[in-house]
Amino acid sequence: MTHSTETRLDKRFAALKQEGRAALVTFLTAGDPDYDTSLAVLKRLPAAGADVIEFGMPFTDPMADGPAIQASSQRALKAGQNMIKTLQMVRDFRADDATTPIVLMGYYNPIYIYGVDRFLADALEAGVDGLIVVDLPPEADDELCLPALEAGINFIRLATPTTDAKRLPAVLNNTSGFVYYVSVTGITGAQKPDTQAVSTQVNRIKQSTDLPVAVGFGVSTPEQAAALAQTADGVVVGSALVNLIKAALNDQGTPGAATADDVLELVSSLADGVRNARTAAAR
């Protein structure tokens, strides 16, 4: 199934292809460490250099995530974050930004509890562009993937180092927006990616799809982002940003005045790395 209309994700990746560079994709958990701080960071991400925003839907058991993102979910839930508030944050963001793509990332349980039809209607109305639901395999496309595509929301699938030639067609089937290549085996933030190995895998995936391929898991520095951006169409950074939020909390778990500035400073340096990557490689 394909989209009949071009989405924000389609437009953003097409524009960046014309520019000859990769996208910086930033991940934050919605409501971490609290609603106001999270929204303040979210609203400032595009100006800092984020081309696409992944917004984590907090969940009590984020099994594919490492300690940093697991802890961010717990902080958000403790602060009262829920699906209604997450969608409201997207609406608040859209009041000032009509073009930056937002992808909600997480697990099926909160969506199922909210109600699939209600969720898709509310997500579309709020301004959500895509979904990454890590615990729904292609065999369960009827649950959410196909209804999302029918509603006009991209459904982004994960490919991993263990996704072989036999499995890849199933992963790519019904995927839209972009393909998210997980650069390491295991959980988020646990290892650093092997740039050469990732490049080989990205090129392999591109032989089977015209979709952009974004690489994530383990990326934390501008140098790593720049190296991956030479091959990938997007570089995803999450745990490094979430760790900065945690580092800015005081003993009571309250964010400091510089929390947003610290996160956005790293985003800006990552964006510089991604933007200069292909220019530097061509010299």
C-alpha positions as CSV (number, residue, x, y, z in Angstrom):
1,M,0.0,0.0,0.0
2,T,1.3,3.4,-0.9
3,H,0.3,7.0,0.0
4,S,-1.9,8.9,-2.5
5,T,-0.5,12.2,-1.1
6,E,3.0,13.4,-0.3
7,T,3.6,13.6,3.4
8,R,5.9,16.0,5.4
9,L,8.4,13.2,5.6
10,D,8.4,12.7,1.8
11,K,8.8,16.4,1.3
12,R,11.6,16.8,3.8
13,F,13.7,13.9,2.5
14,A,13.1,15.0,-1.1
15,A,14.3,18.5,-0.2
16,L,17.4,17.3,1.6
17,K,18.2,15.0,-1.4
18,Q,18.2,18.1,-3.6
19,E,20.5,19.8,-1.1
20,G,22.8,16.7,-1.2
21,R,22.9,16.0,2.5
22,A,21.4,13.7,5.1
23,A,18.8,14.5,7.7
24,L,19.5,14.9,11.4
25,V,16.7,13.0,13.2
26,T,16.5,13.7,16.9
27,F,14.7,11.6,19.5
28,L,13.3,12.8,22.8
29,T,10.8,11.2,25.1
30,A,7.5,13.1,25.3
31,G,7.1,14.7,28.8
32,D,10.7,14.1,30.0
33,P,11.4,15.4,32.6
34,D,8.1,17.3,32.6
35,Y,5.6,18.6,30.1
36,D,6.8,22.2,30.0
37,T,10.5,21.4,29.7
38,S,9.9,18.8,27.1
39,L,7.7,21.1,25.0
40,A,10.2,23.9,25.3
41,V,12.9,21.7,23.9
42,L,10.6,20.3,21.2
43,K,9.7,23.7,19.9
44,R,13.3,24.8,19.6
45,L,14.7,21.6,17.9
46,P,14.1,22.7,14.2
47,A,16.0,26.0,14.8
48,A,18.9,24.1,16.4
49,G,19.1,21.9,13.2
50,A,16.8,18.9,13.6
51,D,15.3,18.0,10.2
52,V,13.0,15.3,11.5
53,I,11.8,14.7,15.1
54,E,11.1,11.4,16.7
55,F,8.9,11.8,19.8
56,G,8.9,8.8,22.2
57,M,5.5,7.7,23.6
58,P,6.4,6.8,27.3
59,F,5.7,3.2,28.2
60,T,6.3,1.2,31.4
61,D,8.2,-1.6,29.7
62,P,10.3,-0.2,26.7
63,M,12.1,-3.5,26.1
64,A,14.1,-2.5,23.0
65,D,15.5,0.6,24.7
66,G,18.6,1.0,26.7
67,P,18.8,2.4,30.3
68,A,18.9,6.0,29.2
69,I,15.6,5.9,27.3
70,Q,14.0,3.5,29.8
71,A,14.7,6.0,32.5
72,S,13.3,8.9,30.4
73,S,10.1,7.0,30.0
74,Q,9.9,6.5,33.8
75,R,10.5,10.2,34.4
76,A,7.9,11.2,32.0
77,L,5.3,8.8,33.4
78,K,6.1,9.9,36.9
79,A,5.5,13.5,35.8
80,G,2.0,12.5,34.5
81,Q,2.7,12.1,30.8
82,N,0.1,10.1,28.8
83,M,-1.0,9.7,25.2
84,I,-3.5,12.6,25.5
85,K,-0.7,14.9,26.6
86,T,1.7,13.6,24.0
87,L,-0.7,14.4,21.2
88,Q,-1.4,17.8,22.8
89,M,2.3,18.5,22.7
90,V,2.3,17.8,18.9
91,R,-0.6,20.2,18.5
92,D,1.3,22.8,20.6
93,F,4.4,22.3,18.3
94,R,2.3,22.6,15.2
95,A,0.9,26.0,16.3
96,D,4.4,27.4,15.3
97,D,5.8,24.8,12.9
98,A,3.8,23.4,10.0
99,T,6.6,21.8,8.1
100,T,9.0,19.8,10.4
101,P,8.0,16.1,10.3
102,I,7.1,14.4,13.7
103,V,7.3,10.7,14.1
104,L,5.8,9.1,17.2
105,M,8.0,6.2,18.4
106,G,7.2,3.5,20.9
107,Y,5.2,0.4,21.6
108,Y,1.8,-0.9,20.6
109,N,0.4,-1.3,24.1
110,P,-0.4,2.4,24.8
111,I,-1.9,2.8,21.3
112,Y,-4.0,-0.3,21.8
113,I,-5.3,0.9,25.1
114,Y,-6.1,4.3,23.6
115,G,-7.9,2.6,20.7
116,V,-6.4,2.3,17.3
117,D,-9.1,4.2,15.4
118,R,-9.2,7.0,17.9
119,F,-5.4,7.2,18.1
120,L,-5.0,7.5,14.3
121,A,-7.7,10.1,14.0
122,D,-6.3,12.1,16.9
123,A,-2.7,11.7,15.7
124,L,-3.5,12.9,12.2
125,E,-5.5,15.9,13.6
126,A,-2.6,16.8,15.9
127,G,-0.1,16.8,13.1
128,V,1.7,13.5,13.5
129,D,3.4,12.4,10.3
130,G,4.7,8.9,11.0
131,L,4.8,6.0,13.4
132,I,7.6,3.7,14.6
133,V,6.1,0.8,16.7
134,V,9.0,-1.5,17.5
135,D,7.1,-4.5,18.7
136,L,4.7,-4.9,15.7
137,P,6.3,-7.2,13.1
138,P,5.2,-7.2,9.5
139,E,3.0,-10.2,10.2
140,A,0.8,-7.9,12.3
141,D,0.3,-5.2,9.7
142,D,-3.5,-5.4,10.0
143,E,-3.2,-4.2,13.6
144,L,-1.8,-0.7,12.9
145,C,0.4,-0.4,9.9
146,L,-2.3,-0.7,7.2
147,P,-4.9,1.4,9.1
148,A,-2.1,4.1,9.6
149,L,-1.2,4.1,5.9
150,E,-4.9,4.3,5.0
151,A,-5.2,7.3,7.3
152,G,-2.3,9.1,5.6
153,I,0.3,8.4,8.3
154,N,3.7,6.9,7.4
155,F,4.6,3.6,9.0
156,I,8.4,3.3,9.4
157,R,10.0,-0.1,10.0
158,L,13.2,-1.1,11.6
159,A,15.9,-3.1,9.8
160,T,18.8,-4.6,11.8
161,P,22.2,-6.2,11.2
162,T,20.3,-9.6,11.5
163,T,17.8,-8.7,8.8
164,D,18.9,-11.0,6.0
165,A,18.0,-11.1,2.3
166,K,15.1,-13.5,3.0
167,R,13.6,-11.2,5.7
168,L,14.2,-7.8,4.1
169,P,11.3,-7.9,1.7
170,A,8.8,-8.4,4.5
171,V,10.4,-5.5,6.5
172,L,10.2,-3.2,3.4
173,N,6.6,-4.2,2.5
174,N,4.1,-1.5,3.5
175,T,7.0,0.6,5.0
176,S,6.9,4.3,4.1
177,G,8.5,7.6,5.0
178,F,11.9,6.0,5.5
179,V,13.6,2.8,6.7
180,Y,15.2,3.0,10.1
181,Y,18.4,0.9,10.1
182,V,19.5,-0.1,13.6
183,S,23.2,0.1,13.4
184,V,24.0,-2.3,16.3
185,T,22.5,-5.4,17.7
186,G,20.9,-5.0,21.1
187,I,19.3,-2.1,22.9
188,T,19.6,1.7,22.3
189,G,22.7,3.5,23.4
190,A,24.6,0.3,24.3
191,Q,27.3,0.3,21.6
192,K,28.9,2.5,19.1
193,P,28.3,1.8,15.4
194,D,30.9,0.4,13.1
195,T,30.8,3.0,10.3
196,Q,32.1,0.7,7.5
197,A,29.8,-2.2,8.4
198,V,26.8,0.2,8.6
199,S,27.7,1.7,5.2
200,T,27.7,-1.8,3.7
201,Q,24.3,-2.6,5.2
202,V,22.8,0.7,4.1
203,N,23.9,0.2,0.6
204,R,22.4,-3.3,0.7
205,I,19.1,-2.0,1.8
206,K,19.1,0.8,-0.8
207,Q,19.4,-1.9,-3.5
208,S,15.9,-3.1,-2.5
209,T,14.0,0.2,-1.9
210,D,13.8,3.7,-3.1
211,L,13.0,4.9,0.4
212,P,15.5,7.0,2.4
213,V,17.5,5.0,4.9
214,A,18.2,6.6,8.3
215,V,20.7,5.1,10.8
216,G,20.3,5.1,14.5
217,F,21.4,3.5,17.9
218,G,24.7,4.4,19.4
219,V,25.2,7.8,17.7
220,S,26.3,10.4,20.2
221,T,28.9,12.7,18.6
222,P,29.1,15.1,15.6
223,E,32.0,13.0,14.3
224,Q,29.9,9.8,14.4
225,A,27.0,11.6,12.8
226,A,29.2,13.0,10.1
227,A,30.7,9.6,9.3
228,L,27.3,7.9,9.0
229,A,25.8,10.8,7.0
230,Q,28.2,10.1,4.1
231,T,26.2,7.0,3.3
232,A,22.9,7.2,5.1
233,D,20.0,9.5,4.2
234,G,19.4,10.3,7.9
235,V,21.2,10.0,11.2
236,V,19.2,9.4,14.4
237,V,20.4,10.6,17.8
238,G,18.4,9.8,20.9
239,S,20.2,8.4,24.0
240,A,22.8,11.2,23.9
241,L,20.1,13.9,24.1
242,V,18.2,12.0,26.7
243,N,21.3,11.7,28.8
244,L,21.8,15.5,28.8
245,I,18.3,15.9,30.2
246,K,19.1,13.5,33.0
247,A,22.4,15.2,33.7
248,A,20.7,18.6,34.2
249,L,18.3,17.3,36.9
250,N,19.0,18.3,40.5
251,D,18.8,15.9,43.5
252,Q,15.0,16.4,43.5
253,G,14.7,15.5,39.8
254,T,13.9,19.0,38.8
255,P,15.4,20.3,35.6
256,G,17.9,23.2,35.7
257,A,17.5,26.4,33.9
258,A,20.0,25.3,31.3
259,T,18.4,22.0,30.4
260,A,17.0,23.0,27.1
261,D,20.2,25.0,26.1
262,D,22.4,21.9,26.8
263,V,20.3,19.7,24.6
264,L,20.0,22.2,21.8
265,E,23.7,22.9,21.9
266,L,24.4,19.2,21.1
267,V,21.7,19.2,18.5
268,S,23.4,22.2,16.8
269,S,26.8,20.5,16.8
270,L,25.3,17.3,15.4
271,A,23.6,19.2,12.7
272,D,26.9,20.8,11.7
273,G,28.4,17.4,11.5
274,V,25.7,16.0,9.3
275,R,25.5,19.1,7.0
276,N,29.3,19.1,6.4
277,A,29.7,15.4,6.0
278,R,29.4,15.0,2.3
279,T,31.2,18.3,1.5
280,A,34.1,17.1,3.6
281,A,34.1,13.6,1.9
282,A,34.2,15.2,-1.5
283,R,37.3,17.2,-0.9
